[in-house]
Amino acid sequence: MIELREKKIEELNKQPIVETTIRKSDDGKWIIHKVSITDIKPVSYLEKVMDSF
């Protein structure tokens, strides 16, 4: 088993969470590929970004 250094774990925890689901439509004619990206940031980050406009 590979052990990760604490710094690498911190870097990975800062990355967005990407979830994907693939399914067939109810009528069977289409493939539906849904991707959800969750990015968690502190409120102070958002305030700083909004203040720059």
N, C-alpha and C positions, 0 to 999 in steps of 0.2 A: 504494500500500500504506500502511496506517495504522501508525504507530509508536506503541507504548505507552511511557509513562513508567515508570521503574524502580519507582516507588511502586505504580503500577497492577499491574504484573507481580507484585510481592510480594503484593498483595491477592488476585489471582487464584490464586496458588500456595497460599494458605491455605484456599481453598474445597475442599469435599469433591469427590471424583471420582465422577461419576454415570455409570453404564454401563447401557444398556438393550438388551434383545434381545426381538424379537417373532418367534414362530414358530407354525406350525400343529401341532396334536397329530398323533401317528402315525396315528390313525384319521380325521383330517381334520375332526373335529366341533368342535374347540375352538381358540381363539387363546390362546397362552400368552405373556403379557407379563411379563418378568422384569426387575426393577430392582435394581441393586447399588450401594450407596453406600459409598464408602471414604473415611474421615476419618482423617488421620494426625496424631497429637498426640504430644508428648514424654512420656516416662514421668513426669516431674515434674508434669505437668498431671493425670494420673490419680491420682497420690499425693495431690495437693492436694485433688482432688474427694473421694477416699475418706476423707481425714482429716476432712472437714466433716460426716460422718455420725456 
